[in-house]
Amino acid sequence: MFIKIGGLYVEREGFPNRFPEQRNGRSLFSDKASLVLRTMMLEKTEAWGIRQLAGKTDLDPGFVSRLARQLEERNYAVRTGSKIKLREPKLILDDWTGEYHYKKNKEHRFFCMAESPEQIMDRIREMHIEDQRKYVLAFTPGPVWLRLMPY
């Protein structure tokens, strides 16, 4: 770069990055990326266009395209023309299970004196939690402990 302003001359030479960073792609099983897999799994036999998948998942087409390339590289999907189709959904689920970590969930624990899960469900309905957030319930054997985990 060469800059000349009045009687001032500045010359600057760029230097290549000696330590370029190689970034790995996003995990196929991350929250955002898994939206694509979940959508494709619902209709396993369908071949999907990138824009079609992007529209269905409300994601950027460029992001979906990079994900599709990763699916191909890992032999999870095959491309036919401009469409992509899952090859072995069961293999994908097995790998997904291996990468899942329960501890990533945000969990809120509550204790509720009740004689049955139905009584607990009635109390939850009275609290109107569903108006505020999505949740799942997990019950353990023995004393009933309630876990609310957003999904």
N, C-alpha and C positions, 0 to 999 in steps of 0.2 A: 504494500500500500504506500502511496506517495501523496503527501498533502503539501500544498503550497498556499500560504496565506500571507499576503504582503511580502515582507522580506524573510519570513520564517519558512523553513523547509523541514518537513518531517518524513522520514522514511522508516517503515516498519515492515519487517519480514516475518511471516507466519512460520511456525515450527510445527511439524507433525507431532501428534500425541504419541509419546514413546510407550505409554502404558494404556493402550485402548482396552476398554472393558467389554468383555463378551457377555452379553446378557442372555440368560436363558428365557425362553418364552414363559408366559403365565402357565401355571399348572392347569391341565385340562379339567381338574376336579375342584378348582377354586370356586367360590360362590358364584361369581359372575360368569365364568366359563362354563360351569355346570348347567347353566340355563340352556345352552345350546344342546348339550348331551341329553338333558331331560326331555327337551322338545323332540329331538330325534328318536329317543327311546319310546316315546308315546306312539309313534308310527314307524316302527322298525323297518318296514318294507318299503317305505317311501324314499325316493331320491329327492334331495332338497337343493334348491338353488340358494346361493349365498344371500341374495336380497330377500328371498322368501323367508329364510331362517332369521335374518336380521329383523325383519318386520314382525315375525311371530314372537321373537324374544325381546323386542324393543332394544336391540343392541346396534352398535355401529357396524355397517357392512365390512369396513376394513378390519375390525376386530374379529368378526365372524370368519372372514377370509383367512386371517392368520391362524385362527383356531382350526379351521378346516384343513389347512396345510399340516398342522401338527397332528391331526387325526390321521391323515394319510401317512405321514412319516412314521407313526407308531403302529401302522397297519390296523388301525381301528376302523378305517373307512376307505372306500374306494371311490374314485372320481369317474363318472361316465359323462363325457361331454362337459357341460358346465355345471353338472349336478353332483352332489356327494351323497353317499349312502353308507350306512353302518355295515361292517362286515360281520363281526362277532359280538353282539351285544352282551352275551354272558361273560366273555373275556374282559370286556370293558368294566362290567359290574364287579368282577373279581378284583381287578386292579384298583378300582375306585374304593372298594371296601378296605383294601390294604393301605390306602392313603388317608382314610377317614380318621380323624382324631376327635373323640368325644369331648375332650377338654376345651375345644374351640367354641363350644356352645356356651351361651350366656345362660346361667341357670339361677333361678330364684326358688328357694325351698320354703315351704310352708307346712305347718302342722295343723291338722284340723280334727277335732274329736267328732267322729261320725261312726255309724254302725255299718255303713256300706258305701261303695263308690257312688251309688246313685244319690245318696245324701250329700256327698261332696259336690257332685255335679250340680245339684240344686242350689247349693250355697254359692258356687261359682257363677251360676246364672244370675243370682241376686246381686252380685258384685258388678255385673256388666263389664267384665274384662274384655269380652269380644269386641266391645265398642272401641276399645283403646288400642289393642294389638292382637296379632295372631299368636296362638300358643298351642302347645301340645301338652298332654298330661302323661306322666309316668307314675305308675303305682308299683310299690314293692310289696312282696308277700309279708304277712305279719301285720304289724301296725301300719296303717295306711299313711304314707308320706306323699305329699303332693309336690310335684316339681313342675313349675311353669317354665318352658323353654321356648323363646321366640323362634320361629322358623321362617 
